[in-house]
Amino acid sequence: MLSLKVKHLAKTRANYYCLSQSQLLCSSSSSSTLCNSYATSSSSGCGSGSFGTTTWLPTRPSTAISDLNTDLIRLRKDIMAVHLKEWFKSRHNDDVLMKQIFKILRSSINQDQDHHHHHLVDTKLSPSDDLSLSKLGLRLTEKFVLEVLRYGHRKESVLSCIKFFDWAGESGFRHTRATYNCLFNILSKEKLMSSLLAFLERLKYRNTHKVRFHDTLVMGYAVAGRPETALQEFGKMRFQGLDLDSFGYHVVLNALVEQNRFDAVEVIAKQISLRGFENEITFCVMMKSFCNQKLFDEAEAYFRELVRDEKPLSGHELGLLVHALCKSNKFERAGNLIEEFQDLSMAVLENAYGVWILDLVKAGKLDGALEFFKTKKSLDGYLPDVFRYNTLICRLLRENRLMEVYDLLTEMKEGQISPDKITMNAALCLLCKAGMVDVALDLYNSRSEFGLSPNSMAYNYLINTLCGYGSTDEAYHVLKNSIDQGYCPGRKTFSIIADALCREGNLDRMEELVSVALERNFPGGSVFSKFISAFCRAMRLEYGHKLHRELNRRNKVTTKNAYFNLIKGFIVEMQKKGRSFNGENAATLLSEMQKKGHMPTRKLFRSVIECVCGMENPEKQFQNLLEMQLSPEPIDCYIYNFLIDGAGHAQKPDLAKHVFDLMWSKGIKPNLCSDILLLQSYLRNNRIFDALNFFNDLRKRRKIGRKLYNSLITGLCKANRADIALEFMREMKENNIVPSIECYEILIQLLCSNKRYDTAVNLIIDFEKEGRQVTSFIGNILLLHSLKSQELYKTWFRLREAQDETSGSSMLGMLIGAFCGRVTVNEHVAKLEEVIEKCFPLDVYTYNMLFRRRSIDREHAIELYKRMRRKGYEPNQWTIDILQTRFPSCGWLDEVH
């Protein structure tokens, strides 16, 4: 049924694109791009068979097709959902017996043996396991033993293979050179040379292996990478009148090539030829010898000679040469070689085709590989094996070319190629990428029916996709099940599901997942830190702190953000419930995070000190914090500054002075920042006399600059000491130091608040004489006090009547008069905005002043509100309160949004 449907789809593939063109594309230009791209890909798939470089290495397809991948596959969702399971269930299940065998072998391997399998441990089975294997009634032949060993190497442990090998020998099977060689190769590929050599040494002293004993030793040492020893054993054989057979000669020849002993290769190859042992294995090994030496000209000549002499070829000879050329980035030469010999039988070319496709994919030439595959499939009937299909599919998945993945899976089913686990995992990933998460989940839940074992890629895709669709519970169950199966999720996957659980506030699931993750010791601390932050936000501080301590015990560093959340959580808890241990925890964590390399902010330091000083006996608690900061190494000046700042904000200026004095006693000279912070500490707590004394002391050891003056003046203003502030401002000017804008602003604000308008206006005159423009802050202060009374206008007019009427000061005076009602403004409200802009920059506060004017009506207020929003000014709560108070008619704000 699927075959008929797919054939119909293939015939009408263009119709699918036309359908999607109208349904899924938004513009005609995109549609034409899609059609052109499809036409190009269609024609290239049925070319003349030319294999030039340009044909094999086309440019990437148009992104228009890629953009439609997901939507096109969704159109075929019914086919995917119904038939994938059917295909997977139909796959061959010949490994049932193998699974039974290795289940018994696994039960005889303890964890310590499996961990130290590189040592040759006791490989004898227990009596019960021996009996269980015997009950299977296995017919031990060379072919069957080889199948078991190869299966075990692919899917089980090396130790299981060794145990089966020994069990077979003890059960009456006489191991052949082929079975020995198979085991030797397994140990060699796993780089377990010490075990292989120990096995050979043990073999010398066992009397049970008598058949061609010397042959076995020679082959074993050759495979183990000990060609000298192998040749010595071979010499002993020849001395005794014995000789290797064809199999043995070829094992030695191949091992010598692998070890790059090319001098000996020629000698053994000549012996093989003299004895008449030369066959397709010889040709492959000699081709490998040429390729390993990068003698490509000689390799090509050798292969041409084999073809000319009609030697029996296995099909691997050309594949070896093609692969070697690709490894040396000689793709054009390799392609020309395939084209030259394309008239050979498919049995000879099949391996070379597969090698060529794989090498193109590995080199990132995916489009060239696909074009070659399609061409050879249509012209020569070439059908790759499942491994080649999987390679193409996985690479296409990485590039999100989902339609082509779908097509390849369809071809595999039509070609009756049995899917393996990689194929099934790729199909699962395809469903996730195509947005068919329900089908993917159903496939996953049915995995036991056809032996699907999701790999890390499939688990990651499924979990991430479920989280993306908001199915956090299903994602959690998949993750939990994967962990139970021994799969360790990647950091990104674990982080994604952690984010989803934290976002949903699912604390129970979080606790459960944390327990499972800690039990299996994964992944990194950064993911656990997300859980810590989530528990803190939910005020589950005890559990968050417990998890943090567990991470410390495992030498995993909690992130800076998690530390911040823990500390802030304990501070809030302290403020709400007054539990002293919360303040102690906050102080301890602050010192701990510094030792871990995380630098706290001044604000965090300030919050912790305020918390500590809010406890009973604050002096003692502060001293404890100070001692933690000083241990085990002396601290830098900026940490002392943080402590001074924190003590000042905690209304403990004496503690700030204690830290300041401690700096001197430790041999650390306070910097300018230290002086400013202690000065601000006194001023903030209204210790004016101490502040002035300290300022006078500073004159003795440093030149008083602008920053110190500014700090003193702003601090005095905040303490409502305008006269002293004015005195120091005059002193600044006498010392040729220009006060900052902030000094002027805060002093003018204080003077206006105290209704000392004469001094305030004179300050503004002085400010303008310095060439400065009135700031938004100063302008808004003037407008605010104009709304309250007419006194400011009178003062302004009296002090500035001699000013030029066209000056900016004259316009500012007019504004003050307009806001206090002394100057009648008949113009539109927009004109008033223009006048303000000429005097100082507008901000939200300025608009709020305009809304508060008595003369503004509802219509003008709405117009002003609209214009304010158009100019990018976002109304604040004060804006809304003013408008709702002035114009209480219901729903008027909705009209202007």
QUIHU-V257664 format. One record per pair of residues at least 6 apart in sequence whose C-alpha atoms are under 6 Angstrom apart, sorted by the first residue. I is the first residue (numbers start at 1). J is the second residue. Records with the same first field share a line. If there is no record, write none. Layout:
I->J + J
//
This chain:
21->31
34->64
37->62
45->371 + 374 + 375
53->332
56->368
57->368
66->401
69->402 + 403
70->434
81->439
88->450
89->450
91->418
105->160
118->192
119->195
120->195
123->163
146->179
149->161
152->161
188->224
193->224
218->230 + 233
221->230
222->230 + 252 + 255
223->255
246->277
254->285
257->289
272->278
280->312 + 313 + 314
284->317
290->299
291->324
315->348 + 351
316->351
318->352
319->351 + 352 + 355
322->334
325->334
357->369
360->369
376->382
390->423
393->405
425->454 + 458
428->440
429->458 + 461
431->440
460->493
463->475
466->475
495->527
502->534
525->556 + 557 + 558
526->559
529->558 + 559 + 562
532->544
533->562 + 565
535->544
536->566 + 569
560->598
567->586
570->582 + 586
574->582
583->611 + 612
602->642
606->646
609->646
610->650
641->674
644->656
645->677
647->656
648->681
651->685
653->681 + 682
679->691
682->691
683->715
713->725
714->743
716->725
745->778
748->760
751->760
757->792
774->840
775->840
776->840 + 841
780->846
786->816 + 819 + 820
787->819 + 820
790->820
793->816 + 817
808->839
817->823
848->879
//
